[in-house]
Amino acid sequence: MCSAVKTILLILFSQLLCAAFAFSQLESLVFRKISTPQGLASNSVTGIIQDNKGFIWIATTNGLQKFDGYAFTTYHHDPYNPQSISSDNIGFLLKDRDDNIWMSTAFFGFNHFNPSTGKSLRISDTDDSSYRDMDYSISACLDAEGNTWILSINSVAKYDFARKKLVFFDQLFSKDLSMGMTKSILYDPHTGNLWMNSFLRGLCMLDPKRSLLYHRANNPENLPRHPAASPW
C-alpha cells in the first residue's frame, strides 16, 4: 500500500477516534431540571449570571436567588427594609467589576446589590427629580473603564465607578420628545460609543465624549446613512 494511502487512512482513523471521544463526552453530560419543587422561587426566570466565586444568580418574577449548586438563597423585597431589593419582579442582571449585581425591576428602577452583605442600593430611591425617569428601567452594560451604563425608557445615565456617582445625559434628550427605549444598550470598545434601540427613534448612538446623541430624527454632524435606513 502506498504511503499516501496509508497517510489518508491514518488521518481518517484519527478523526474517527476524536469523534468517538467527543460523542462519549456528550453522553456523559447530565441535565437536571430545576423548578419550583426544587426550590426555584418562580418558573419565570428573566436573567442568569455567575459571580467570581462561582455562585449562580437567578432573576425571577418572585425575587433574586443565589444557587450554590445544592441549595437556593432567596432575596425578597421587604417594605420595612430600605436596603432590600425594591421589587420581587426582576428583569435584568449585570455583574460589575466589583462583583456587585445591577438589576432592573418592574416600575421601581435599578438596584445595586452587594452579594457579600445582601444589601441593595435603590437607584431610584432619592428626592432628586433627575432620578425619576430611572424608575422604568430596561437594561445596562459596562464600559472599558468599569463604569455601568443604565438605560430606562426615556433616560440614560452612567454610574461613574471612580467617583461612585450617577451622571445623567438627559440634556441630550428633547424635553418634548419621548425616546421610547425598549430592549438593550451596548458599549462599543473601539469607539467608546453606546448603542441603544428605540421603538420611536430607531437605532440610537450616544457619543459620551462629545455629548452627542444620534437617531433618525437627530443627526448633529450629518453622518452618512444607509440608503435603506429611515430618514434622519
N, C-alpha and C positions, 0 to 999 in steps of 0.2 A: 504494500500500500504506500503510495507516495506521501512525502512529508506534508504536502499542502492539505491533503485529505485528512491526515492524522490531526493536523492543527485545527481544522474546522470541526472535526468530531470532538476534540478536546474542549473547544470553546462552547459547543452546544451542550456537552455534558456538564460543564461548569455552570452554564446558565440554568440548566435543569435543577442542579443542586441548590443554587441560590433561590430559585422559585419554590422549590420544595421546602426550604428552610423558612422562607417568608410566609408560606401558607401555614406551616406548623406554628409559627409565631402568632398568626391571626387566629388560629383555632384555640390558642391558649388564653385569648382575651376573654374576660368575664364582664358582662354588662349587668349591672344591678339597678333595678328601677327603684327610685326613691320618691315617695309621695307622702301625703298626709299621714297614713298609717305608720310610716317610718319616722315621723317627726317633722316633716316639712310643714311650714306654717300655712302654706297655701299651694295648691297645684298650679296657680297662676304665677309663674316666675318671669320677671321682667329684666333681670340682669344677673350676671355671674362674673366675679373676678377672683384672683388668687393673690394673697399678700406675700410679703417677703419671707414670712415664716412658714408658708405652705398652706395656711388655712384658706378654705373656700368661703367667700362671702356671697350670699344669695339675696337678691332683692325680690320681694314678693308683694302681693296686694294685702298682706297681713303681717307686715313687719320685716325687719332686717335680720338675717340669720348668719351665724358663723358655723361652719361644719368642719370638724377636725378629722373626718374620715370614719368616725364612730357615732358621734352624737352632735346635736344641734344646741347652740346657744342663741336665744331669740331676744331681739331688742324691739320694744314696742313704744309707741307714743304714750306718755304719761302726762295728763293735763295738769298735774300738780308738780311736775318736774320740768323746769325750763331748759334743762340740759339733756332731755330725752329727744329722740327724733320727732320732728314736727308733725309727722303723719305716718300711719302704717302703710299707706298706699305709695309704694316706692317705684320709680320708673327707670332709673338710670344709676349706674355705679361707675366711679372712676377713682383709681388709686393714684395719689400724688407722690412726689419724691420723698416725702417723709413717711410714707406708708399709711397716711391718713386716707379716709374714703370720702369722696364727694358723692352726694346722691341728690337726685331730684325727687320731689314729692308732688302729688297732685294738689294744686292750688295753694300750697304752703311753702313754696320756694325751695332753695337749695339748703342742704345741711352739710356741715363739715364735721365728719365723725372721726373721733380718736379711738382706734381699736384697743389701745392699751388701757384707757380709762373707761371706755364705754360711754363717754360723754359726747354730746353733739352741740356744735355751734350753729344756730339757725341764722342763715344769712339774711333772711327777711325779717328777723326779729329785732327791729330797730325803729326809732322815731323818725329817722331820716327819710324824707319822701322819695329820695333817689332810689331807695331800695324796693319801692312798692312794685315796680314792673317785674322784679325778680320773682314775684310770687308764682307766676305762670312759667315755671322752669321747664326746660326742654332737654338740654344736653350740655356737655363740657368736654374740653380737651386740654392737653398740656403742650406748652411750647418748649423750645430748646433750653430755655433758662429755668425751667421748672415752674413757671407761672401757670396758674389754672385759668382758662378762659371759660366763662359760663354764659349760656345763651338762654334767654326767655323769649316769649312770643314777640315782644316789642323792645327788647333791650339786650345789650351785650356788654360784658364787663370782664376785667382782668383782675385776678387776685394776685397782687404783687408778692411773690414768695419772699423776697428780701425785706420788704417793708411791712409785711403782714397787713396789707391794706387793699381794699377793693377799689379799683379805678374804673370809672364808667366812661363809655364812649357814646352816651345818649345824645351828646351835642351834634353828632353826625346824622341823627335821625330827625326827619321833619316832624315837627310837633303835630301837624295836622295830617300826617301820613302814617297809616298803620303799616307795619312791616310784615307781620304775619309769618314770622319764622316758624318752621314746622318740625324739622327732624334732627338735624345734626350740625356740628361745627367741626371744621378740620383745619389743622395747622400745617402750613407748607414750610418744611425746614429749609428749603432752598431760597425762598424769598422772605420768609417771616410773615407772610400774609395769612389771613384767616378766611376760609371759605364757608359760606352758610347757604342754606336753601330756604326760599320763601314761597308760599303759595300765592302771594300777591305780587312780589317783585322779582321772581325767578331766582337765578343764581346770583348771590351777592359776594363781593370780595371786600374785606377790610384791610387797609394798609395802615397798621398802627403806628409805624414810624413817622408817617406824614399826615396821619389823621385824615385819611380819605376813605370814603365808602362808595363802592361802585355797585350799581344794579341797573336793571334795564330802563329805569326812569331817571337815572343819575349817572353820568359819565364825565366826571370833572376834568379829565385830561384827554378826552376823546380817544380812548383806546380803540384799536381796531376790533371789529366784531365779526363773528362768523356770519356769512350770508343767510344761513338758516335760522339765526337767532332772532328773537323778538327785538324790535327797535328799542334803542335806549331812550 
